[in-house]
Amino acid sequence: MKAILSRIKGDKVIWAVVFLLSIFSLLAVYSSTGTLAYRYQSGNTEYYLIKHMGILLLGFVLMYLAHQVKYKYYARISQLGIYISVPLLAYTLLFGTSMNEASRWYTLPLINITFQPSDLAKLALIIYVARLLAKKQSDIDDFKKGFVAILLPVVLITLLIIPANFSTAALIFTTCLVLMFVGRVKIRYLLMLVGVGIVAFILLITVAVNSPKLSGRFGTWQTRIESFRSGDSDANYQVEQAKIAIATGGIAGKMPGNSTQKNFLPHPYSDFIFAIIIEEYGLIGGTVVVFLYLILMFRAVKIVIRSPRNFAAFLTFGVAFSLVFQAMVNMMVAVNLLPVTGQTLPLISMGGTSIWFTSIAIGIILSVSREIEESENLEKEAKTEKQTKQTEHAIA
């Protein structure tokens, strides 16, 4: 055990947070997949537990490998990621595997693994924007050389994702917007961008309302927003069941495995897993999960403060904010503070490639932390060695 821990570098608190979130994930997924097991696996409730455990273990391996790579290499990797993401997103939008009336999934040939290219695009874009922000600090106030150059890949990726997955596109766009603010882009440019985005969204709604055949997923967005505004319990079935789960959880919860709403919620193991956690572990368990994500963000900010280079700081902040922001969106949906979005809870919801991309993202944060620690240790050793020599010289 000591040998394993000695090879794990980077922020130990973040490692601990990831481990605790994984424990919550295993318990919640095992509890909430009972109906799936009886429907597809002849009642074998251990099937999804073992499968999810394997996915998490591979996630830890990817996290470990990612944290061993020097963070500066991710700048180049992000360029490759963008070049792959753009045609992949376009292909998926036109010919991808359709689920729930949306072409979000791409099925890899031969191995037959399905994943959402938006997961790859999101991580690649955040790293790429961090790279551009660091590279263009001298021109950051220039509208064309600074702002427009950074904005173009953001707009391109967002436009390719939005027809099939509005919530993911909005999450990516907001993350990049916040990252640009942290990267010292002028506020008036950002306000102008927000204004253009609002106008574009209004135009999209107008076109969708007047041309239903061209609206794509707009009907789904419209229904969800109208149901959220009206509070109609019949149209808001998922949210109503989540509310019941939260209300019956109380302070301490019903204890692990005793959820009843998992039998009524359509996606208790992914979109609404936070409601199941509160039902089984109560307000206490839900608060612990919220604080774990806040601790992740807090530790990331500490890494940002200690970062000697702009790219390391922007990279860490962008990746951490994206994960925590997605987590907050998922939890706000579960407690009916936002319309249903379909966003999963990072590292807790059942999944495959989404967990792996999340693991890689955390590995990148740990890579920055590892290099900072190594640099600080070298400085301390050099300082100690210098003081020792000065002492020896004084004695002599």
C-alpha positions as CSV (number, residue, x, y, z in Angstrom):
1,M,0.0,0.0,0.0
2,K,2.9,2.4,0.9
3,A,4.5,1.6,-2.5
4,I,1.3,2.6,-4.3
5,L,0.8,5.8,-2.3
6,S,4.4,6.8,-2.8
7,R,3.9,6.7,-6.6
8,I,0.8,8.9,-6.4
9,K,1.8,12.6,-6.7
10,G,-0.1,15.8,-6.8
11,D,-2.7,17.2,-4.4
12,K,-3.6,14.4,-1.9
13,V,-6.8,16.1,-0.9
14,I,-8.1,15.9,-4.5
15,W,-7.1,12.2,-4.6
16,A,-9.2,11.8,-1.4
17,V,-12.1,13.7,-2.8
18,V,-12.1,11.5,-5.9
19,F,-12.0,8.3,-3.8
20,L,-14.9,9.4,-1.6
21,L,-17.0,10.4,-4.7
22,S,-16.3,7.0,-6.2
23,I,-17.5,5.3,-3.0
24,F,-20.8,7.3,-3.2
25,S,-20.9,6.3,-6.9
26,L,-20.6,2.6,-6.2
27,L,-23.2,2.6,-3.5
28,A,-25.7,4.8,-5.3
29,V,-25.4,2.9,-8.7
30,Y,-25.7,-0.5,-7.0
31,S,-28.9,0.7,-5.3
32,S,-30.5,2.4,-8.3
33,T,-29.9,-0.2,-11.0
34,G,-32.2,-2.8,-9.5
35,T,-34.9,-2.3,-12.1
36,L,-32.4,-2.4,-14.9
37,A,-31.0,-5.7,-13.5
38,Y,-34.5,-7.3,-13.5
39,R,-35.4,-5.9,-16.9
40,Y,-32.2,-6.8,-18.8
41,Q,-30.1,-9.2,-16.6
42,S,-32.6,-11.6,-15.2
43,G,-32.4,-10.1,-11.7
44,N,-28.6,-10.2,-11.5
45,T,-28.1,-7.1,-9.4
46,E,-24.4,-7.5,-9.2
47,Y,-23.9,-7.2,-13.0
48,Y,-24.1,-3.4,-13.0
49,L,-22.1,-3.1,-9.8
50,I,-19.2,-5.1,-11.2
51,K,-19.4,-3.3,-14.5
52,H,-19.4,0.1,-12.9
53,M,-16.6,-0.9,-10.6
54,G,-14.5,-1.9,-13.6
55,I,-15.3,1.5,-15.3
56,L,-14.2,3.4,-12.1
57,L,-11.0,1.3,-11.8
58,L,-10.1,2.1,-15.4
59,G,-10.9,5.7,-14.6
60,F,-8.4,5.7,-11.8
61,V,-5.8,4.2,-14.2
62,L,-6.4,6.9,-16.7
63,M,-6.2,9.5,-14.0
64,Y,-2.9,8.1,-12.8
65,L,-1.5,8.1,-16.3
66,A,-2.8,11.6,-17.0
67,H,-1.2,13.0,-13.8
68,Q,2.2,11.5,-14.9
69,V,2.2,13.5,-18.1
70,K,3.8,17.0,-18.0
71,Y,1.0,19.5,-18.2
72,K,2.7,21.5,-20.9
73,Y,2.2,18.6,-23.3
74,Y,-1.6,19.0,-23.0
75,A,-1.3,22.3,-24.9
76,R,-0.2,20.3,-28.0
77,I,-2.6,17.4,-27.3
78,S,-5.5,19.9,-27.2
79,Q,-4.8,21.0,-30.8
80,L,-5.0,17.4,-31.9
81,G,-8.2,17.0,-29.9
82,I,-9.8,20.0,-31.6
83,Y,-8.8,18.7,-35.1
84,I,-10.4,15.4,-34.2
85,S,-13.5,16.8,-32.5
86,V,-14.7,19.1,-35.2
87,P,-15.2,16.4,-38.0
88,L,-16.3,13.9,-35.4
89,L,-19.0,16.2,-34.0
90,A,-20.2,17.0,-37.6
91,Y,-20.3,13.3,-38.5
92,T,-22.2,12.5,-35.3
93,L,-24.7,15.2,-35.9
94,L,-25.5,13.9,-39.3
95,F,-25.0,10.1,-39.1
96,G,-24.5,9.4,-35.4
97,T,-26.3,6.8,-33.2
98,S,-29.6,8.3,-32.2
99,M,-30.9,7.9,-28.6
100,N,-33.9,9.9,-27.2
101,E,-34.4,11.6,-30.6
102,A,-30.9,13.1,-30.5
103,S,-27.7,12.1,-32.5
104,R,-25.2,12.6,-29.7
105,W,-23.4,9.3,-29.8
106,Y,-20.7,7.9,-32.1
107,T,-20.2,4.1,-32.2
108,L,-16.5,3.2,-32.6
109,P,-16.1,0.5,-35.4
110,L,-14.9,-3.0,-34.5
111,I,-15.0,-2.6,-30.7
112,N,-18.6,-1.3,-30.8
113,I,-18.1,1.2,-27.9
114,T,-20.5,4.2,-28.0
115,F,-19.4,7.6,-26.7
116,Q,-20.4,11.2,-26.9
117,P,-17.9,13.2,-29.0
118,S,-19.0,16.3,-27.0
119,D,-17.1,14.9,-24.0
120,L,-13.9,14.9,-26.0
121,A,-14.6,18.3,-27.5
122,K,-15.4,19.8,-24.1
123,L,-12.1,18.8,-22.6
124,A,-10.0,19.6,-25.7
125,L,-11.7,23.0,-26.1
126,I,-11.1,24.1,-22.4
127,I,-7.4,23.1,-22.7
128,Y,-7.1,24.9,-26.1
129,V,-8.7,28.1,-24.8
130,A,-6.3,28.0,-21.8
131,R,-3.4,27.7,-24.2
132,L,-4.6,30.6,-26.3
133,L,-5.2,32.8,-23.3
134,A,-1.7,32.1,-22.0
135,K,-0.1,32.6,-25.5
136,K,-2.0,35.9,-26.2
137,Q,-1.6,37.7,-22.9
138,S,0.4,40.5,-24.7
139,D,-2.5,41.0,-27.2
140,I,-5.4,40.2,-24.8
141,D,-6.8,43.7,-25.1
142,D,-6.8,43.6,-28.9
143,F,-10.2,42.8,-30.3
144,K,-9.0,40.9,-33.3
145,K,-5.7,39.4,-32.3
146,G,-6.9,38.5,-28.7
147,F,-10.6,38.2,-28.3
148,V,-11.7,37.0,-31.8
149,A,-8.8,34.5,-32.1
150,I,-9.9,32.9,-28.8
151,L,-13.6,33.1,-29.6
152,L,-13.6,31.3,-33.0
153,P,-13.0,27.7,-31.7
154,V,-15.5,28.2,-28.9
155,V,-18.2,29.3,-31.3
156,L,-17.4,26.5,-33.8
157,I,-17.6,23.7,-31.2
158,T,-20.7,25.2,-29.5
159,L,-22.5,25.4,-32.9
160,L,-21.7,21.8,-33.7
161,I,-23.0,20.6,-30.3
162,I,-26.1,22.7,-29.8
163,P,-28.5,21.1,-32.2
164,A,-28.4,17.7,-30.4
165,N,-27.4,18.8,-26.9
166,F,-28.2,22.3,-25.9
167,S,-27.3,21.9,-22.2
168,T,-23.8,20.6,-22.9
169,A,-23.3,23.5,-25.4
170,A,-24.5,26.0,-22.8
171,L,-22.2,24.5,-20.2
172,I,-19.1,24.6,-22.5
173,F,-19.9,28.1,-23.6
174,T,-20.4,29.4,-20.0
175,T,-17.1,27.7,-18.9
176,C,-15.2,29.3,-21.7
177,L,-16.8,32.6,-21.0
178,V,-15.7,32.4,-17.3
179,L,-12.3,31.2,-18.3
180,M,-11.9,34.2,-20.6
181,F,-12.9,36.5,-17.8
182,V,-10.2,34.9,-15.6
183,G,-7.8,35.2,-18.5
184,R,-8.1,39.0,-18.5
185,V,-10.3,39.4,-21.6
186,K,-11.9,42.8,-21.5
187,I,-15.3,42.8,-19.8
188,R,-17.0,44.8,-22.5
189,Y,-16.0,42.2,-25.1
190,L,-17.5,39.5,-22.9
191,L,-20.7,41.5,-22.4
192,M,-21.0,42.0,-26.1
193,L,-20.6,38.3,-26.6
194,V,-23.4,37.6,-24.1
195,G,-25.6,40.1,-25.9
196,V,-24.9,38.5,-29.3
197,G,-25.6,35.0,-27.7
198,I,-29.0,36.2,-26.4
199,V,-30.0,37.7,-29.7
200,A,-28.9,34.5,-31.5
201,F,-30.9,32.4,-29.1
202,I,-34.0,34.5,-29.6
203,L,-33.6,34.1,-33.4
204,L,-33.2,30.4,-33.0
205,I,-36.5,30.2,-31.0
206,T,-38.3,32.3,-33.6
207,V,-37.1,30.1,-36.4
208,A,-38.0,26.9,-34.5
209,V,-41.5,28.2,-33.6
210,N,-42.3,29.2,-37.2
211,S,-40.6,26.2,-38.8
212,P,-41.2,23.1,-36.7
213,K,-39.5,20.8,-39.3
214,L,-36.3,22.6,-38.8
215,S,-36.5,22.9,-35.1
216,G,-34.7,19.6,-34.2
217,R,-34.5,19.2,-30.5
218,F,-36.2,22.6,-29.8
219,G,-39.5,20.9,-29.0
220,T,-37.8,19.1,-26.2
221,W,-36.2,22.2,-24.8
222,Q,-39.5,24.1,-25.1
223,T,-41.4,21.4,-23.2
224,R,-38.9,21.2,-20.4
225,I,-38.7,25.0,-19.9
226,E,-42.5,25.4,-20.0
227,S,-43.0,22.5,-17.6
228,F,-40.4,24.0,-15.2
229,R,-42.1,27.4,-15.4
230,S,-45.6,26.1,-14.9
231,G,-44.8,23.5,-12.3
232,D,-47.2,21.1,-14.0
233,S,-46.7,17.8,-12.1
234,D,-48.0,15.7,-15.0
235,A,-45.5,17.1,-17.4
236,N,-42.8,17.3,-14.8
237,Y,-42.9,13.6,-13.8
238,Q,-39.2,13.1,-13.3
239,V,-38.8,16.2,-11.1
240,E,-41.9,15.2,-9.1
241,Q,-40.5,11.8,-8.3
242,A,-37.1,13.4,-7.4
243,K,-38.9,15.7,-5.0
244,I,-40.6,12.8,-3.3
245,A,-37.2,11.1,-3.0
246,I,-35.7,14.2,-1.4
247,A,-38.6,14.8,0.9
248,T,-38.7,11.3,2.2
249,G,-35.0,11.2,2.8
250,G,-35.2,13.5,5.7
251,I,-32.0,14.3,7.7
252,A,-30.4,10.9,7.9
253,G,-32.0,9.1,5.0
254,K,-33.5,5.7,4.6
255,M,-30.1,4.0,4.7
256,P,-28.3,2.4,1.7
257,G,-30.4,0.3,-0.6
258,N,-33.7,1.4,0.8
259,S,-34.8,3.9,-1.8
260,T,-38.3,3.5,-3.2
261,Q,-38.2,6.2,-5.8
262,K,-35.6,4.4,-7.8
263,N,-38.4,2.2,-9.0
264,F,-40.3,5.3,-10.4
265,L,-37.6,7.7,-11.6
266,P,-36.7,7.0,-15.3
267,H,-33.0,7.6,-14.8
268,P,-32.2,7.2,-11.1
269,Y,-28.6,6.0,-11.9
270,S,-27.6,9.0,-14.0
271,D,-29.5,12.2,-14.4
272,F,-31.3,12.0,-11.0
273,I,-28.8,10.0,-8.9
274,F,-28.4,12.9,-6.5
275,A,-32.1,12.5,-5.5
276,I,-31.4,8.9,-4.7
277,I,-28.4,9.8,-2.6
278,I,-30.5,12.2,-0.6
279,E,-33.3,9.6,-0.2
280,E,-30.9,7.0,1.1
281,Y,-28.3,9.2,3.0
282,G,-30.5,12.2,3.8
283,L,-29.6,15.8,4.0
284,I,-26.3,14.8,5.6
285,G,-25.3,12.7,2.6
286,G,-26.4,15.3,0.1
287,T,-24.5,18.0,1.9
288,V,-21.3,15.8,2.0
289,V,-21.5,15.4,-1.8
290,V,-21.9,19.1,-2.3
291,F,-19.0,19.9,-0.1
292,L,-16.8,17.3,-1.8
293,Y,-17.2,19.2,-5.1
294,L,-16.6,22.5,-3.4
295,I,-13.4,21.2,-1.9
296,L,-12.3,20.1,-5.3
297,M,-12.9,23.6,-6.6
298,F,-11.1,25.1,-3.5
299,R,-8.1,22.9,-4.0
300,A,-8.0,23.7,-7.7
301,V,-8.0,27.5,-6.9
302,K,-5.1,26.9,-4.5
303,I,-3.2,25.2,-7.3
304,V,-4.0,28.2,-9.5
305,I,-2.5,30.6,-7.0
306,R,0.7,28.6,-6.7
307,S,1.0,28.1,-10.5
308,P,4.2,29.8,-11.9
309,R,2.9,30.0,-15.4
310,N,-0.3,31.4,-17.0
311,F,-1.1,28.2,-18.9
312,A,-1.0,26.0,-15.8
313,A,-3.3,28.5,-13.9
314,F,-5.8,28.8,-16.8
315,L,-5.7,25.0,-17.4
316,T,-6.4,24.1,-13.8
317,F,-9.2,26.6,-13.3
318,G,-11.0,25.8,-16.6
319,V,-11.0,22.1,-16.1
320,A,-12.0,22.3,-12.4
321,F,-14.7,24.9,-13.0
322,S,-16.2,22.7,-15.8
323,L,-16.5,19.7,-13.6
324,V,-17.9,21.5,-10.6
325,F,-20.3,23.6,-12.7
326,Q,-21.7,20.5,-14.3
327,A,-22.1,18.9,-10.9
328,M,-24.0,21.9,-9.6
329,V,-26.2,21.9,-12.6
330,N,-27.1,18.3,-12.1
331,M,-27.9,18.8,-8.4
332,M,-29.9,22.0,-9.1
333,V,-32.0,20.0,-11.6
334,A,-32.6,17.3,-9.0
335,V,-33.9,19.8,-6.5
336,N,-36.0,21.6,-9.2
337,L,-33.9,24.8,-9.3
338,L,-33.3,24.3,-13.1
339,P,-35.2,22.7,-15.9
340,V,-34.2,19.1,-16.8
341,T,-30.9,19.1,-18.7
342,G,-29.7,15.5,-18.9
343,Q,-26.3,16.4,-17.4
344,T,-24.8,13.6,-15.3
345,L,-23.1,14.0,-11.9
346,P,-19.3,13.7,-12.6
347,L,-17.7,10.6,-11.1
348,I,-21.0,9.5,-9.5
349,S,-23.5,8.9,-12.2
350,M,-23.3,5.5,-14.0
351,G,-21.5,5.8,-17.3
352,G,-18.5,4.7,-19.4
353,T,-16.6,7.2,-21.5
354,S,-18.0,10.2,-19.6
355,I,-16.4,8.8,-16.4
356,W,-13.1,8.2,-18.2
357,F,-13.0,11.8,-19.7
358,T,-13.8,13.1,-16.2
359,S,-10.9,11.0,-14.8
360,I,-8.5,12.4,-17.4
361,A,-9.6,15.9,-16.6
362,I,-8.9,15.4,-12.9
363,G,-5.6,13.8,-13.8
364,I,-4.7,17.0,-15.7
365,I,-5.3,19.0,-12.6
366,L,-3.1,16.6,-10.6
367,S,-0.4,16.9,-13.2
368,V,-0.2,20.6,-12.6
369,S,-0.2,20.1,-8.9
370,R,2.5,17.4,-9.2
371,E,4.9,19.7,-11.1
372,I,4.3,22.6,-8.7
373,E,5.1,20.3,-5.8
374,E,8.3,19.0,-7.5
375,S,9.4,22.5,-8.3
376,E,8.8,23.7,-4.8
377,N,10.7,20.7,-3.3
378,L,13.7,21.4,-5.6
379,E,13.7,25.1,-4.5
380,K,13.6,24.0,-0.8
381,E,16.4,21.5,-1.3
382,A,18.5,24.2,-3.1
383,K,17.8,26.7,-0.3
384,T,18.7,24.1,2.4
385,E,21.9,23.2,0.5
386,K,22.9,26.8,0.2
387,Q,22.3,27.5,3.9
388,T,24.3,24.4,4.8
389,K,27.2,25.6,2.7
390,Q,27.0,29.1,4.3
391,T,27.0,27.6,7.8
392,E,30.0,25.4,6.9
393,H,31.9,28.4,5.5
394,A,31.1,30.4,8.6
395,I,32.4,27.7,10.9
396,A,35.6,27.3,8.8
